[in-house]
Amino acid sequence: MLVKIKAPAKINLFLRVLGKRSDGYHNIRSGIVLINLFDEMSIKESNRTFIKYYGDFKPVSGVYSDCIIKKTLEFLNLYKRVNLEIKIKKNIPVKGGLGSASTNAATLIKALKQLNIIKKINKDLDYSIIGADVPFFLFGKGYSLVQGIGQNITNQITSKYFFLLIKPSISFSTKSMYQKVSKKLNKNLFIDDNDWGNDFEKIAVEKNQEIKNLLTFLQNSENCVFSRMTGTGSCCFGAFKELIYANKAQKEINKKYPGLWSNVVNNYF
């Protein structure tokens, strides 16, 4: 049996880092939406385990050094016990704050259930051990308030937006950004409780003029409601209520920043 399944990307409408825990993880509060940008995955049982990445954002070496597929199978105690042929078309930029790795992990778990390799997706397991966004991709709906280390999810309702996504030339690893945010947690540098911003964005614009310029460009685009960096970066987005203005802004930014990846998407429910 072959399972073909789409793995959606996400956008953080806001992201607060509330503190570092004794176990080394960070407590967060974030509003996250699913968007209609997808990796495409196919999974089937095989006589050997084989993982193939292809598409615009496939790894240069053919594999990722921190392979989340292997980590997921190990978490489920299936690594080297079940042989799978897994093919993933990478349409979601990596190290962009769009959940590229976590959505692959969550979608693999859903496919394992369809293949009857696991009987159910156990809500009592702490899937945030695999990746902070994995619980959201498993149990979140169109828009969710995510708290704790990513495991506490409350599904809510939000407005429909059209988002212009832009991937800067620089990429950030989640681990390095959390290391940087830890150094500033006690310096009162972050947004207050009434400000829906992104704490990692403050770090990014301090060190990278390109991101600062992109966010300014987006915010100044006609009828942009707000602009922000998503997740730990580096992708930036502008939110629009009407598709025509998102498309117009994309044409303008393609002229101003040729060579940067951009895409117009929307959240879905």
Order of alpha helices (4+ residues) and beta strands (2+ residues): beta-beta-beta-alpha-beta-alpha-alpha-beta-beta-beta-alpha-alpha-alpha-beta-beta-alpha-beta
